[in-house]
Amino acid sequence: MTINAQTKSKLHWACRRGMLELDLLLLPFLENAYDGLSEDERFVFVQMLEIEDPTLYQWFIARLQPEDLPMRALVDKIIAYARRSAV
């Protein structure tokens, strides 16, 4: 299932963060993998974008993990996507 251009545009701007490291993770994931997420995962992705940058950064470098299991699963999915894309 695809999303409309207006929604994707809003998500694109929400993925633009204050940290380049987060931009490099979130923007490619949005462009290439977001459409393949379930409705529940999309909801969690939008929730994740409300988290402050330092916390997100800690999650993505695996120093901390989200306590919320669906959020943890999505963070793991984004990390795995980034690793596959880097190879």
C-alpha positions in Angstrom: 0.0 0.0 0.0 1.4 3.4 -0.9 0.8 6.7 0.7 -0.2 10.0 -0.9 2.4 12.6 -1.9 1.3 15.1 0.7 1.7 12.7 3.6 5.0 11.6 2.3 6.1 15.2 2.0 5.2 15.9 5.6 7.1 12.8 6.7 10.1 13.8 4.7 10.3 17.1 6.5 9.8 15.4 9.9 12.7 13.1 9.0 14.9 16.1 8.5 16.5 16.3 11.9 19.1 18.5 13.7 21.6 15.7 13.3 23.0 14.6 10.0 23.5 11.1 11.3 19.7 10.8 11.8 19.0 12.3 8.4 21.2 9.7 6.8 19.2 6.9 8.5 15.7 8.2 8.4 15.4 9.8 4.9 16.6 6.7 2.9 14.4 4.5 5.0 11.4 6.7 4.3 12.0 6.9 0.6 12.8 3.2 0.1 11.2 1.1 2.9 8.3 3.1 4.5 5.8 2.0 1.8 6.4 -1.6 2.8 5.6 -1.1 6.5 2.3 -2.3 8.0 -0.2 0.3 9.1 0.9 -0.4 12.7 4.5 0.1 11.9 3.7 3.4 10.0 1.9 4.6 13.1 5.0 3.8 15.2 7.2 5.5 12.7 5.2 8.7 13.0 5.4 8.4 16.8 9.2 7.8 16.6 9.6 11.1 14.7 8.3 12.9 17.8 11.2 11.6 19.9 14.1 14.0 20.6 17.2 13.6 18.5 19.6 12.6 21.3 17.3 9.7 22.3 16.9 8.6 18.7 20.7 8.8 18.2 21.2 6.6 21.3 18.7 4.1 19.9 20.4 3.9 16.5 23.9 3.5 17.8 22.5 0.7 20.1 23.5 2.3 23.4 19.9 2.4 24.5 16.8 0.5 23.4 13.2 1.8 23.4 11.2 0.2 26.2 8.2 0.0 23.8 8.4 -3.3 21.9 6.9 -2.1 18.6 9.2 1.0 18.7 12.2 -1.3 19.4 11.2 -3.6 16.5 11.0 -0.5 14.2 14.4 0.8 15.3 15.9 -2.6 14.7 14.3 -2.6 11.2 15.7 0.8 10.4 19.2 -0.3 11.6 19.0 -3.5 9.5 17.9 -1.5 6.5 20.8 1.0 6.9 23.3 -1.9 7.2 22.0 -3.6 4.1 22.1 -0.4 2.2 25.7 0.4 3.2 27.0 -2.9 1.8 
